[in-house]
Amino acid sequence: MKICLVQYKAIKADIDENIKLHIDFINQAIETNSNIIIFPELSITGYHPSIAKQLATNENDVRFKVFQTLANMHKITICIGAPIKTYNKPNIGLMIFSPNQKPYAYLKTRLAPSEINMFDSGENKTITLRGYKNIALAICYECEVVPNNETVT
């Protein structure tokens, strides 16, 4: 299994341009026969908590159909960071597009102190990536290393 992790600086508030950048990285991952590609926290909007509420979306946004199409065509799982729309404050989410499956989102459950005023925490507990029994999802700050070197979420 090949996992591709992407770290890049998103363009602030420009979802359409960030989609294009995501597609470029996805195509590179496809060329290397990656099975999974994972983008950073809030990668589709940039990490700008003050504007997250107005940019909040979800995995069913028509602009993201291209990710499901690429996942289906190339048998790759694509995980994209985005503020997820809720009734109150948005959640920090990871939208997941897996081959021939309905898109879904993992919602960050443990917020950093600086995020509490701008975001709500998700209610999901540990979630495994569909089709991969041993890959659990977490978003920055959800994992911490404890003294005996075990990782907890």
C-alpha positions in Angstrom: 0.0 0.0 0.0 1.2 3.5 -0.9 0.1 6.5 1.1 0.7 10.0 -0.2 0.7 12.8 2.3 0.6 16.4 0.9 1.8 19.5 2.7 1.2 22.7 0.9 0.0 26.3 1.6 -3.5 26.7 0.3 -4.7 29.9 -1.3 -6.8 31.8 1.3 -10.5 31.4 0.7 -10.1 30.4 -3.0 -11.8 27.0 -3.1 -11.9 26.8 -6.9 -8.1 27.4 -7.2 -7.4 25.1 -4.3 -9.4 22.4 -6.1 -7.1 22.8 -9.1 -4.1 22.5 -6.9 -5.5 19.4 -5.2 -6.1 17.8 -8.6 -2.5 18.4 -9.6 -1.3 16.6 -6.4 -3.8 13.8 -6.9 -2.5 13.3 -10.4 1.0 13.0 -9.1 -0.2 10.5 -6.5 -1.9 8.5 -9.3 1.3 8.5 -11.3 3.2 6.9 -8.3 0.4 4.3 -7.9 -0.6 5.6 -4.5 -3.7 4.0 -2.9 -4.5 6.9 -0.6 -3.8 10.7 -0.7 -4.3 12.8 2.4 -4.3 16.6 2.4 -3.7 18.9 5.3 -6.2 20.3 7.8 -8.5 22.8 6.0 -6.6 22.4 2.8 -9.5 23.3 0.5 -9.9 26.8 2.1 -6.6 27.4 3.8 -6.2 27.4 7.6 -8.0 30.7 8.3 -10.4 30.1 11.3 -11.9 33.6 11.1 -13.5 32.9 7.7 -14.2 29.2 8.1 -17.9 29.7 8.8 -18.6 31.5 5.6 -16.5 29.0 3.6 -18.0 25.9 5.3 -19.2 23.2 3.0 -19.6 19.4 3.0 -18.6 16.3 1.0 -21.7 16.6 -1.2 -20.8 20.0 -2.6 -21.0 19.7 -6.4 -17.6 21.4 -6.7 -16.1 18.2 -5.2 -17.6 15.7 -7.6 -14.3 15.7 -9.5 -12.7 14.0 -6.4 -15.2 11.2 -6.5 -14.7 10.8 -10.2 -10.9 10.6 -9.8 -11.3 8.1 -6.9 -13.5 5.9 -9.0 -11.4 6.1 -12.1 -8.1 5.5 -10.5 -9.0 3.4 -7.5 -7.5 5.9 -5.0 -8.9 7.2 -1.7 -8.8 11.0 -1.5 -8.9 12.8 1.9 -9.4 16.6 1.8 -9.5 19.0 4.7 -12.4 21.5 4.9 -14.6 23.4 7.3 -17.8 21.4 7.4 -21.1 23.3 7.6 -23.2 22.8 10.8 -26.0 24.7 12.4 -23.7 26.6 14.7 -19.9 26.9 14.2 -18.3 24.7 11.5 -16.4 21.5 12.2 -12.9 20.9 11.0 -13.4 18.0 8.8 -11.7 15.5 6.5 -13.9 14.8 3.4 -13.2 11.3 2.1 -13.8 10.1 -1.4 -13.2 6.4 -1.8 -13.6 4.4 -5.0 -17.2 3.5 -5.8 -18.5 4.6 -2.3 -20.6 7.5 -1.1 -18.4 10.4 0.1 -18.3 10.9 3.9 -16.6 13.2 6.4 -14.6 12.6 9.5 -15.1 15.5 12.0 -12.3 16.6 14.3 -13.2 15.7 17.9 -10.5 17.3 19.9 -9.9 21.0 19.2 -6.8 23.0 20.0 -7.4 25.8 22.5 -7.1 28.4 19.7 -9.9 26.6 17.7 -12.6 26.4 20.4 -14.1 29.8 19.7 -14.3 29.3 15.9 -15.2 25.6 15.6 -17.4 23.0 17.1 -15.9 19.6 17.8 -17.2 16.6 16.0 -19.0 13.7 17.7 -17.3 10.8 15.8 -15.1 8.5 17.8 -12.3 6.6 16.2 -13.1 5.9 12.6 -11.2 3.6 10.3 -10.8 4.5 6.6 -13.3 2.4 4.6 -11.6 -0.5 3.0 -8.6 -0.3 5.2 -9.0 -2.1 8.6 -5.9 -0.7 10.1 -5.9 3.0 9.2 -7.7 5.2 11.7 -8.2 8.9 11.0 -7.2 11.9 13.1 -6.7 15.6 12.5 -3.9 17.7 13.9 -4.0 17.9 17.7 -6.2 14.8 18.1 -3.3 12.6 18.9 -0.8 13.0 21.7 2.2 11.0 22.7 2.1 9.8 26.3 5.3 9.0 28.3 5.3 5.2 27.5 5.3 6.0 23.8 1.8 4.8 23.2 -0.4 7.0 21.0 -3.8 7.9 22.2 -6.7 9.7 20.6 
